[in-house]
């Protein structure tokens, strides 16, 4: 009986956080680098066409300067946060076609995780109003020992101020 009560309490917490919306599919996308609106990348039109901007947010982790773009390493124990934008898919039937295009851009191949530069995962991201939402995020999948840390956790701020390594 004790296990059942713990299970029921856990499930109530999960339902409260809306994990089951969209039939288990994260219908949101968190972008922290070149796909952010302020960067004005040509692929941002996919976000405009297929997704609706719902707000700015962050996730605990460390952001690295990979060269022409950043790479996020997610860590709930990190004292720093990665800043970005959260988008909600407009039409749930098109999310996978939109993600396929973004996967190619991000160097993600679900059939070759070790060869992928980024891995797409579902993670909870915090909107600036404090609400947590389940979102797709592309996580950097290569060694970072020779990469420069982006101290601010904000790629747009980093490139606009030419933050030193």
Buried (B, 14 or more C-beta within 10 A) or exposed (E): EEEEEEEEEEEEEEEEBEBEBBEEBBBBBBBBBBBBBEBEBEBBEBBEEBBEEBBBBBBBBBBBBBEEBBBBBBEEEBEBBBBBBBBBBBEEEEBEEBBEEBBEBBBBBEEEEEEBBBBBEBBBBBBEEEBBBBBBBBBBBEEBEEBBBBBBBBBBBBBEEEBEE
